[in-house]
Amino acid sequence: MILLIAGAATTASAQNNDDVVAASYEGTLGAQRIGMTVTVKDKKLVPDSHYFYQKHLTDIPLTGTAGDAVTLKEPGGGAFALRFKGNGSNGNQPLTFDNSVGLVGSWTGTDGKTYPVVLSGGGGTVAPEPPGTRWYRDVTNKSDQAFEAQVQGFYKAVMAGDRNAAAHYVSFPLRVNFSESRHVQIRTASQLAAQWDQIFNRSWMKRAAEAMPHDMAVVRGQAMLGQGLAFFGGNGLEVVNAMP
């Protein structure tokens, strides 16, 4: 997941030494799905950098450095040893947040066991606000915790197939895009239940199983779940992109 910070027209390629750069990732640590958000100044992580496991979405603080290599430590003693991953088009140019496509390396626990780490994302952007600013300030006036509780409520309901519970987190009318040229407006909970299997089909659910409703990218005033599966406004789910 690439963090999109509203109002940040300057990219990392134009960074100054004083810029605070933010980048977000998602991928795997061993067999576990994780997300990671790092905020860097002068090649050092600043407060609010963290990672989290998909299974509980609780932030684990990170400290460390991010130069040619990315070395990160957590309070419990675990440590990441990572390097930027390119897409083969960089030539001899050094990889950084803005021209890489992810991070790869390892995580070592206090017991000495090491697990592979593969993360996609990056696309560092110059953060226009200081650390600690509300993540979803361009989506809602609610606190980040309250807003994510809404999204996570929907996510848990839809993954459990609970149509009635999921409807409580929808801002009707709900736009469902079946293709670039075809969409429908779902206006009631009963209409959503009737079209549930067409909207949340096997392909959608498979992709949703890897999504993480935390530190979501903000795109044009909406929070994006996964790589465009669903978009949330301040009052709940507003758009779903159905999968073929």
PyMOL commands that set and color helices and strands:
alter all, ss='L'
color gray80, all
select helices_A, chain A and resi 12-14+144-159+163-167+189-194+196-199+202-208
alter helices_A, ss='H'
color red, helices_A
select strands_A, chain A and resi 21-29+32-41+44-45+50-53+60-61+63-66+69-73+79-85+102-108+114-126+170-177+183-186+217-219+222-225+230-233+236-241
alter strands_A, ss='S'
color yellow, strands_A
deselect
rebuild
show_as cartoon
